[in-house]
Amino acid sequence: MPKVAILGATGYTARELILLLLGHPQAEIVSVTSRQSSAGKIADSHPQLRGRLDLELSHFDLEQLLNLGVDTVFSCLPHAASAEVIRPIVEQGIRVIDFSADYRLDNVDTFEQWYGVTHPDPGQVGSVPYGLPELFRDDIQGAPLVANPGCFPTSVLLPIGPLLKHRLIADSPLIIDSKTGVSGGGRSPKPGFHFVECNESIRAYGIGSHRHAPEINQLLHRYSSVHADVVFTPHLAPMDRGILSTIYCQPQAGSSRQTVLDCLSDFYRDEPFVRIVDTPPATKQVTQTNFCDIAVSESAGFIVVTSVIDNLIKGASGLAVQNFNLMCGFEETTALVS
Ligand SMILES: NC(=O)c1ccc[n+]([C@@H]2O[C@H](COP(=O)([O-])OP(=O)(O)OC[C@H]3O[C@@H](n4cnc5c(N)ncnc54)[C@H](OP(=O)(O)O)[C@@H]3O)[C@@H](O)[C@H]2O)c1
């Protein structure tokens, strides 16, 4: 049974990951890390884990992971901090699933331009499989390192990737309006994310500057060979979790709501975690699940696609477990359906 370590275990995505892995019959969590010097037990950070996981938090120490026989690491660290530790881990033959953006983009220049830091492991950028199984499954199976996607990109690539590939929609304009719950910003307090700032309020942010825009553009191109240029506007919504993306697409000549619907229904017919639904979906219908629900509507000549995911599950930890299952050769749905 794979022995698993979780880095950055005091954060939100790590909490969800632990809850999923506790239900995984083929994974044993043996190490959880934090930078804090007196972090105590994991359940002190996440009270939901009391009586379920009795592990002390410890500083990251590669030697200790090797002594424990760890063969899979989930890195729930922020960008740059993640790649800094991943390189030596991979060199030891330990499988890694990286939650950060460090290995998602095609090239180092784009990463450094958008993230404003020097990449700590530039040699691997562009060659790491992007962990979205529905579009890149063959690359993920058996891979030693996988870049888990960003939450907004997952909610966009799943509906739009097949439509661009089959040339049913134009590459521009492609207007994406996304709403996210506050957990999307992580657990560290930031002024704009305080309860008083977010509750009963909604605002757009990062217009033209959000780091997920280049990820969406590059991965749409990697998958469909089409150079799309998206107009991406995220909004912070007063909810704990969930993403709703509304995507306005210009149909190509001859395509219609029905051809788009047929394409997505065919493409996802055998996929366990993507559901094509009749009416525009609500975030609550996928809360704490690994589903992405997608609907297709039509308005004023545009195809309007709506998709919902739970940012912490299909947008992060559920997807990571799906990737883990593929990397290890387990049933892809293990620990993800009850
Ligand atoms: N939240 C989401 O919806 C979401 C979705 C997809 C992907 N992601 C990505 O997943 C990763 C984790 O996100 P999260 O929301 O779980 O974040 P989080 O709640 O802020 O947790 C990250 C943890 O990493 C540790 N950490 C922070 N800065 C660090 C540094 N410079 N060096 C080492 N450790 C550091 C912290 O633990 P200690 O203080 O205990 O060390 C923190 O609890 C990020 O890369 C994020 O971009 C998040």
The ligand as an SDF file (V2000), in Angstrom:
LIG
                    3D

 48 52  0  0  0  0  0  0  0  0999 V2000
   -7.7140   26.7620   -2.3710 N   0  0  0  0  0  0  0  0  0  0  0  0
   -8.0420   26.3150   -3.5610 C   0  0  0  0  0  0  0  0  0  0  0  0
   -9.2140   26.3200   -3.9490 O   0  0  0  0  0  0  0  0  0  0  0  0
   -6.9890   25.7480   -4.4780 C   0  0  0  0  0  0  0  0  0  0  0  0
   -7.3990   25.1050   -5.6600 C   0  0  0  0  0  0  0  0  0  0  0  0
   -6.4310   24.5820   -6.5300 C   0  0  0  0  0  0  0  0  0  0  0  0
   -5.0910   24.7030   -6.2340 C   0  0  0  0  0  0  0  0  0  0  0  0
   -4.7200   25.3510   -5.0880 N   0  0  0  0  0  0  0  0  0  0  0  0
   -3.2770   25.4240   -4.8150 C   0  0  0  0  0  0  0  0  0  0  0  0
   -3.0100   24.4640   -3.8030 O   0  0  0  0  0  0  0  0  0  0  0  0
   -1.9510   24.9200   -2.9540 C   0  0  0  0  0  0  0  0  0  0  0  0
   -2.4790   24.9760   -1.5270 C   0  0  0  0  0  0  0  0  0  0  0  0
   -3.6130   25.8280   -1.4820 O   0  0  0  0  0  0  0  0  0  0  0  0
   -4.4470   26.0280   -0.1360 P   0  0  0  0  0  0  0  0  0  0  0  0
   -5.6680   26.7570   -0.5220 O   0  0  0  0  0  0  0  0  0  0  0  0
   -4.5410   24.7510    0.5980 O   0  0  0  0  0  0  0  0  0  0  0  0
   -3.4670   27.0250    0.6340 O   0  0  0  0  0  0  0  0  0  0  0  0
   -3.4000   27.3190    2.1930 P   0  0  0  0  0  0  0  0  0  0  0  0
   -4.7100   27.0170    2.8310 O   0  0  0  0  0  0  0  0  0  0  0  0
   -2.8520   28.6900    2.3200 O   0  0  0  0  0  0  0  0  0  0  0  0
   -2.3240   26.2530    2.7100 O   0  0  0  0  0  0  0  0  0  0  0  0
   -0.9740   26.2110    2.2490 C   0  0  0  0  0  0  0  0  0  0  0  0
   -0.1140   25.7180    3.3810 C   0  0  0  0  0  0  0  0  0  0  0  0
    1.2390   25.7470    2.9420 O   0  0  0  0  0  0  0  0  0  0  0  0
    2.0920   26.2370    3.9960 C   0  0  0  0  0  0  0  0  0  0  0  0
    2.8700   27.3530    3.4460 N   0  0  0  0  0  0  0  0  0  0  0  0
    2.4580   28.5960    3.1410 C   0  0  0  0  0  0  0  0  0  0  0  0
    3.4640   29.3260    2.6220 N   0  0  0  0  0  0  0  0  0  0  0  0
    4.5420   28.5180    2.5970 C   0  0  0  0  0  0  0  0  0  0  0  0
    5.8890   28.6910    2.1800 C   0  0  0  0  0  0  0  0  0  0  0  0
    6.3270   29.8420    1.6740 N   0  0  0  0  0  0  0  0  0  0  0  0
    6.7340   27.6600    2.3110 N   0  0  0  0  0  0  0  0  0  0  0  0
    6.3180   26.5020    2.8180 C   0  0  0  0  0  0  0  0  0  0  0  0
    5.0440   26.2820    3.2450 N   0  0  0  0  0  0  0  0  0  0  0  0
    4.1700   27.2760    3.1260 C   0  0  0  0  0  0  0  0  0  0  0  0
    1.2110   26.7410    5.1170 C   0  0  0  0  0  0  0  0  0  0  0  0
    1.3400   25.8520    6.1900 O   0  0  0  0  0  0  0  0  0  0  0  0
    2.2770   26.1920    7.4760 P   0  0  0  0  0  0  0  0  0  0  0  0
    2.1030   27.6530    7.7670 O   0  0  0  0  0  0  0  0  0  0  0  0
    1.7130   25.2920    8.5290 O   0  0  0  0  0  0  0  0  0  0  0  0
    3.6640   25.8250    7.0520 O   0  0  0  0  0  0  0  0  0  0  0  0
   -0.2130   26.6510    4.5780 C   0  0  0  0  0  0  0  0  0  0  0  0
   -1.1200   26.1290    5.5140 O   0  0  0  0  0  0  0  0  0  0  0  0
   -1.5370   26.2990   -3.5110 C   0  0  0  0  0  0  0  0  0  0  0  0
   -0.4560   26.1380   -4.3980 O   0  0  0  0  0  0  0  0  0  0  0  0
   -2.7870   26.7470   -4.2720 C   0  0  0  0  0  0  0  0  0  0  0  0
   -2.4900   27.6660   -5.2880 O   0  0  0  0  0  0  0  0  0  0  0  0
   -5.6300   25.8510   -4.2040 C   0  0  0  0  0  0  0  0  0  0  0  0
  1  2  1  0
  2  3  2  0
  2  4  1  0
  4  5  1  0
  4 48  2  0
  5  6  2  0
  6  7  1  0
  7  8  2  0
  8  9  1  0
  8 48  1  0
  9 10  1  0
  9 46  1  0
 10 11  1  0
 11 12  1  0
 11 44  1  0
 12 13  1  0
 13 14  1  0
 14 15  2  0
 14 16  1  0
 14 17  1  0
 17 18  1  0
 18 19  2  0
 18 20  1  0
 18 21  1  0
 21 22  1  0
 22 23  1  0
 23 24  1  0
 23 42  1  0
 24 25  1  0
 25 26  1  0
 25 36  1  0
 26 27  1  0
 26 35  1  0
 27 28  2  0
 28 29  1  0
 29 30  1  0
 29 35  2  0
 30 31  1  0
 30 32  2  0
 32 33  1  0
 33 34  2  0
 34 35  1  0
 36 37  1  0
 36 42  1  0
 37 38  1  0
 38 39  2  0
 38 40  1  0
 38 41  1  0
 42 43  1  0
 44 45  1  0
 44 46  1  0
 46 47  1  0
M  CHG  2   8   1  16  -1
M  END
$$$$
